[in-house]
Amino acid sequence: MPNARKKKAAKMEDFKKKKLKVGKQKSVPDNFTDTSFKSKSISLPNQSINEDKSHEITTSRNLTLADLVVQLKHYNAGVKKEALSGLTDICHSHPALLVSSLGLVVNGVLKLFVDDDRDVRKATLNYLKSTFVDIDRVELQPFMPLLIIYTCSAMTHIFEDVRLDAVKLMDLWIHIAPDVIVSKFWNRVTGNYMSLLTVDSNSINNSTNTTTSTGATTTASVKAAVTKSHLHIHKNKLGLFTSLSKFLEAGLSEHDRDDYWFLLNYLDNKHARDAFKIRMAQYHTVDTSKVAVWDSKHKNQFTPAHAMVASVAPYLSEGAKLATFSQLHLFESSGPKNHSGGAATASSGGQTATSEINNSEFSPEERLSNIKQLIETFQPILVASWLEAAPSVFISISTISMTPALELLHEILKLSLVLWRAMVGSEIISTLPRDWLNAHLQSLLKHFTVYFPYGADSFGNRGSKVDDMLQEMNIMLCELTSLYLLARTMQSNNVSQLKLSERQLKRRKLAMEEEQDDQLPDWAETVVGHVLGVLGLDAEGNAVSTNSSFRTENLVSLLPAIWGFLNCLNYEESITMFKAALSYYHVCQPNSSSKRVMLDFITRAYMIQSTPSYNGHFTITKHSELANMLQEWFLSLPKVLWQLRSNYIETSRSILNIMCDVAKKSDKDVFDKSTLLEVETKLVPFFFVNIAKGPLFGPFSELPADVQQRALDYVQYIDSKSEKMAHAIQQCREKQTSIGLYAE
């Protein structure tokens, strides 16, 4: 029986169907024959190194610019970096090729702004910095909107490192074409910065909450947190604040910032500001084309240019700027313009949003209209960042070193100064209540003045860079304080002009009267005392030693604060401040650059008084103490002319120009007739003088003809018939064939 059962099972084995299991292949029969085969082939495409490209511009690898642009789209990061390196080489060796192929290159690099590889983004930024900066603005302008839009897109990327690299790209565009960014993309770029700072603040708060909720902290965890704070958080914020300050300065500055821009804010209208700038510029230069020498023997060939030449043919007149034709909007959409001033929306699609952005034009007035919202948005972030970084820098008495935290504090002060310069320079500050000013600027300054003067409590050798940065921080805080005091004065003068109800007007006046008991807050007195100490006086007006490390650059930065204090302090304190400025002028060496800076400042402070549209509170009236100090300064000018001799002709020209302007006004201004005559007497050695050793010619004969003529003009304006002066001029005429511009 068992054998029969085995035979039957063996017969059924051939007809039994095996069950297949999921995921397992069917077993191969024992008699299966494999008939598949494999083959290998070698592909030999055309290699670029073997192609004949003798008629094209190529790199050392025989790649043209078009080949390199194609490689920018490769999936491999190394290929893209090599392509960018090749583009850099070919653009440096052939700059004209980049200009002719600018559209091709721009379209190739746009997507690299959001590339996943950090090295590719870094190489892209280096390539743009090394090549695009030297391109003519006219050639680059059609592509700027596209570059800025892609940069704005990268600033809102989901990854933090892409956003930070996009901020560096925005810095580059602000450097190349600031007017394009602030006039067309003001709202969009401002919104991006707000988003970046908000996201950064939220991430910091979240990390702080996570750290505090973990329980007890150890020394190692504290050190690790401090290291992260200095090297990561502060470093990232530093780049954001630096970029934001550059952007806001480009958009909120109404005019080009020369060294004396702050004076223009005290003139009513743009025409008066432009006229004052031109008038002051003429003190240092001479236009010989406007001088005609009269000769009775020959026909006068001088024909002045018609006044309408510059307006009728602006591109043909002398000194015209390069025509950009940006007002024609050649590279923009022909759709209706959007002047609403609001941010463009993408409700009707991305193309509609892009066209709206391109067609938006933001004038300086429209940008300044949002300054209140900008301050309310950015200032809490600035205060929080200051409170976070300041203790780690100033709370220790050890040496202050150059750290990201110190640089961050410097940028916070700079950014605050940009915002409040625009606010106080506009008319908006006069319409705001005193409570708003105290809640924002005064509270900000109270935080800033906790450690003022910065670096005074630290010891050791900090290094020149750290000293310079601390000096700049002190100066910026001084200007912020002057802006606060000036804003208070502007609000007090404008209360009666506001259209308010009687109840609101009475409430504001009561608030003003309550604050008038303490005109200068305690924290502000410290700042004013610091400015006086820098200039060489104490609060009582006594002379003190000045800081030897205070350089000309620091003095130029301090001038806005000095002028602001002159206009917002009471009369006695403004006299002390003006006395300090004059004493610092007298202490400076004649050949020093600080002497020339203070000379220009005092000259402008005097000349702006006679401008009809001047609205400042600092006024110099005749027979006042300020007028007496100004007369002493005027009496010292002939001695400075003698000391300068022919070494600094521009300064001598400026001094003689101001002397001529004063002489033309005679005694109708703050200067007496006796002062003008005394100056003429002191000017005699400038021409010629007889001393015990013999005759001595002054620097008059060594100066150019136009400077000589200004000295002769002063004598003519005074018209004192002085025999000493006439004899000195006659001796100069005998020495030279002709003096001045008009030969007799």
Secondary structure, DSSP 8 states (H G I E B T S, - for coil): -HHHHHHHHHHHHTT------TT------TT----------------GGGS--TTS---TTS--HHHHHHHTT-S-HHHHHHHHHHHHHHHHH-HHHHHHTHHHHHHHHGGGGG-S-HHHHHHHHHHHHHHGGGS-HHHHGGGHHHHHHHHHHHHT-SSHHHHHHHHHHHHHHHHH-HHHHHHHSHHHHHHHHHHHHHHHHHHHHHHHHHHHTT----HHHHHHHHHHIIIIIHHHHHHHHHHHHHHHHHHH--S---TTGGGGGGBSSHHHHHHHHHHHHTTT---GGG-----TTS--------TTHHHHSTTTSTT------GGG-TTS--S--B-S-S----TT-HHHHHHHHHHB---HHHHHTTHHHHHHHHHHHHHHHHHHHHHHHHSSSS-----HHHHHHHHHHHHHHHHHHHHHHSSHHHHS-HHHHIIIIIHHHHHHGGG-STTTT--S---HHHHHHHHHHHHHHHHHHHHHHHHHHHHHHHTTTS---HHHHHHHHHHHHHHGGGSS-HHHHHHHHHHHHHHTB-TTS-B----TT--HHHHHHHHHHHHHHHHHS-HHHHHHHHHHHHHHHHHS-TTSHHHHHHHHHHHHHHHGGG-TTB--S----TTSHHHHHHHHHHHTHHHHHHHHTTS-HHHHHHHHHHHHHHHHHGGGSSS-HHHHHHHHHHTHHHHEEEETTEEEE-GGGGS-HHHHHHHHHHHHHH----HHHHHHHHHHHHHSS--SSS--
